[in-house]
Amino acid sequence: MLTRKSKLLLTKIFSFFSVVRGYNIWVIALAQYLSAIFILAPHESALSILLDWRLFVLVVASSLCIASGYIINNFYDAKKDLINRPKKAMIDRLVSQSTKLKVYFAINFFVVVLASLISWKAVLFFSAYIFLLWFYSHKLKKYPLIGNLTAALLAVTPFFAVLMHFKNFYHVIFAHATFLFVLILIRELIKDLENIEGDLANDYKTIPVLYGEKLAKTIITLLTCFTVIPVFFLTDVYNVGYMEIYFYLGLIALLFFIMKLWKSDCKEDYVKLHFLLKFIIVSGVFCIVLIEPSVLINGKKLLSTY
């Protein structure tokens, strides 16, 4: 039988896991490793990448930065979340605001220490990343489009840490990054539609709040159509192996997404669209292995033609 103190501790751990969105962080860490193996370092063996301690440190530092970003974002959005996500907000409030700040500063200090093991450039990179995560949560997210663009950029920034580590600037990498960036930007705009009540109450100047849902839907539709461009390059110009199946299915899913978008008129509808986009993004992470599935069988990569 668990004691009362043990139950309270477990409850607070669960609450903090909710604050840092631990269920998202492991997906990003996995995406960094899969990107390194199948995209960023096509000429290196999978085993050498997995045993690269510098890459491990970069992935851990990135994960901790993201966790601290979620903490500070939760700190500033506490009132808004009570309206938009009341159940999650009540769980998150089991950890006090002062505790969140203490953990936030401790994590960021540890990130800088880890980065110093790599190089002074890594220290500058992660220090800038930490600052931008704070500045976005404190100021930028309250402004239309600027907040959305910043959020999407911050979401893909951890991949640039891995990119700089391998120093392989293949054009295909930027095609992948563009596709991911646009999907995340669309998701941020959907979140604005989803959270319009809380944004109105807390003076967040998002596109739906300032210009209405119709304009927001129009922008989302145009961005969704734009995904055809990076998909064209990824399937017809570059060699992405069997992953082209994912991109074709992704376009079909996005077509369905647009149809449902214009029929949506309430929070529940936007939540479903949000989950659809999240599914497309997360499934894309796992589908990276389709670029060269032979790695899963023999652990080796054929010479890539990027």
N, C-alpha and C positions, 0 to 999 in steps of 0.2 A: 504493500500500500504506500502510495506517495504521500508525503507530509504536505501540510498546507504551504510551507515555504517552497518545497519542490514544485508544487503545482503552479505557484505564483511565478517562479523562475522560468518554467516551461512556457507559461503564458506570455511572459515578456520576451522570451526568445522567439516565439512564434510571431509576436507583434513586430519585433525588430526585423524578422525575415520578411514580413509584409512591407515594412517601410523601405527596405533596400531592394525589394522585388528580386529576391534571390532566384526566383524561377526564370527571370530574364537573363541574369548575369551568366549562368552556366552556358546558355545558348550562344552568347556573344563570345565567350572563351572558346567554345567548340568551333565557332565560325572562324575565329582567328587561326586556330590550328589547321583546320581544313583548307582555309585559303592559303596558308603557308605551304602546305603539302601539294595541293593540286593547282594553284594559280601563281602564287608569288615566287615559288622556288621550284619550277618544273624540272630542273636538271639535278636537283639534290635528292638523295634517297629519303624515303619517309622516316626511316629509323634515325638518321642523322638529325632530322628536324625535330623529332620527338625528344631526342637526347640533348638538344641545344639548350643549355642552361640560361643563356641570355634571352632566348625567345620565351622561355618559361617565366623569367622575371618580368619581361614586358607584358605578358598575358596576365600575370597576377597583378601587376601595377595597374593595368588597364581595368581589370575587374574591380579593384578597390576604388579606383577613381569613379567608376560608374556607380558603385555602391554609395560613395560619398555624395555624388551628384543627386541620387535619389533621396538621400537624407535631407540635403539642403532644400531640395525642391519640395519635399514633404513639409519641411519646417515653414516655408513661405506660403504653401497652399493649404495650410491647416483649415482655415475658415471656408475656403472654396470647396474643399473636399467634403466638408460636412453637408453641403448641398448636393454636390455631384455624385459622391460615393459615400453615403452615410454609414453603411455597414463597415466598409474598409476603414473609414476615418475613425470609427469607434475602436476598432482593433488597434490602429496605429497610435491612438491617444493613450494606450496602456503604457507606452514609453514616454516619459516627460520630455518637454521641449529642451530643457537644460541637458538631459542625458543625450539627446540626439546631437546637440551641438558639441558636447565633449567627445563623443565617438567620431563625429565628423572631422574635428581637428586632429584627433589621434590617427585616423585613417590617412588623412592627407600628409601628415608628418611621416608616417611609415612609407607612403608611396615615394616621397622624395628620397628617403633613405635607400629604398630599393633601386630607384633610378640612378642613384649615385654609384651603384655597383656596376652599371653599364657604362655611362659616360656623362660628362657635363651637358652634352647635347640632350640626353635623355632627361636629365634634371630640368632643363629649360622647357622641353616638350611637355612633360607632365605638369610642371608648375603652371604653364600657360593653359593647359587643359583644365586643371583644377579651377583656375581663375575664371575661365569662360563658362564653366558649369555653374559657378556661383553667380556670375554676372547675368547669365541667362535666367536663372531662377529668381534673382532679385529684381531685375529690370526688364530685360529684353522680351520675355515671354508675354508681357502685357501689351505688346505692340503688334499690330496686324502685319502679317507676312514676314517681317523681320524675325519675330519670335519663331515662326514656323520654319523658316530657312535655317536659323541658328540651331534649332532642335535637331533637324535632319543632319546638319553638318556635324554636330557633336556626337550623333549616333554612329557616324561612319569614321570618326576620328581615330578610334582604337586600331582600325585596320591600317591607317597611315603609319602608326608606330611599327607595325610588323613590316610594312612596305619599306620603310627607311632602314630597317634592320637588314633586309636582304638586298636592298639597293637595286632591285630589278624593276625598271619602269616600263614594262610592256604595255602596249596600247590596249590589249584585252583587259588589263586590270582596271583601266579607267572606264571601259564599257560596263564591266560588272559593277563598279562603284556608282556610275551614273544611274543604272537601273535600280540599285538598292536605294540610292539617295532620293530618287523620285518617288519610290514606293513609301519610304518613310515620311517624305513631305506630304504625300496624300493622306497618310495615316494621321499626321499632326492636324491637318485641316478637318478630317473626320472627327477627331477628338474635340476640336473647337465647336463643331455642330452638336456633338454629344454633351458637351459641358456648358452650353449656352446659358443656362439658368444661373449657375455658379459664377460664370464670367460676368454676367450682367450685374449680379449682386455685389461683386467685388471690384468693379470698374476695370476689368480686363478688356482692352480694346482690340478684340479679335475681329476677323473679317465678318463672321456671321453677326456679331454684335453691332458693328458699325455700318455694314452695307447689306445685311440680310442674308438669309439662307440661299436664295436663288443665285446670287453672285458667287457665293462660296461653292455651290454645286457646279457652277459653270467653270470655275477655276480648277476644281477637282477633275472634271471631265476632260479639260484640255491637257492637264498633267497626265492623266491616264492614257490619253491618245499619244502623248509624247513618248511613253514607254516603248512604243513600236520601234523608235529609232535605235536605242541601244540593243533591243532584241534582234533587230535586223543585222547589226554588226556582229552580235554574239552567235548568231545561227548561220549567217551567210558569208561573213568575212573571216571570222576567227574560228579556230578549232576548239570546240567545247565538248567534244565527244557526245555521249548520250545525254548530256545535260540539256541539249537542245529540246528534248522532250518536255522538260520542265518549263522552258520558256514558252513553248507552244501552248501547253496546258495553262500556263500562267496568263497568257493573253486571253484565252477563253474565259478564265475565271474573272479577269478584269472587265471583260465585256458584260458578263453577268452582273458584276459589281456596279457598273454604270447604270444598267437597267434598274437595279434595285435602288440605287442612289436617288433617282428622280421620283421614285414612288415612296421614298422615306419622308416621314413628317413628324417623327417623335423620337425621344431618347432611345427607346428600345430598338428601333430600326437602325439608328446610328451605331449602337453597341454591337449589333450583329455584323454590320459592315466593317467595324473596327476589328472584330475577331476574324473576319474573312481575310482582311489585309494581313493581319498578324500570322494567319495560317500560311498565306502565300510567302511571306518573308521567312518564317521558320522552316517551312518545307524546302525553301531554296537553300538554306544552310545544309540540310542533310543531302540534298541533291548535288552538292558540289562533288561528292564522291563519284558521280556519274561521268565526270570529265575523264577519269581513267580508273574504272572499277577494278582493273587488274591489280592495283595496289593492295586491295583488300585480300587478294588471293595469294600473291607471292611477295608482297611487301616492297616490290620494286617498281620504278616508273620507266616507261619507255621514253626515248628522247622526244620532247615536245617540240612543236613547230610554231610556237608563239613568236 
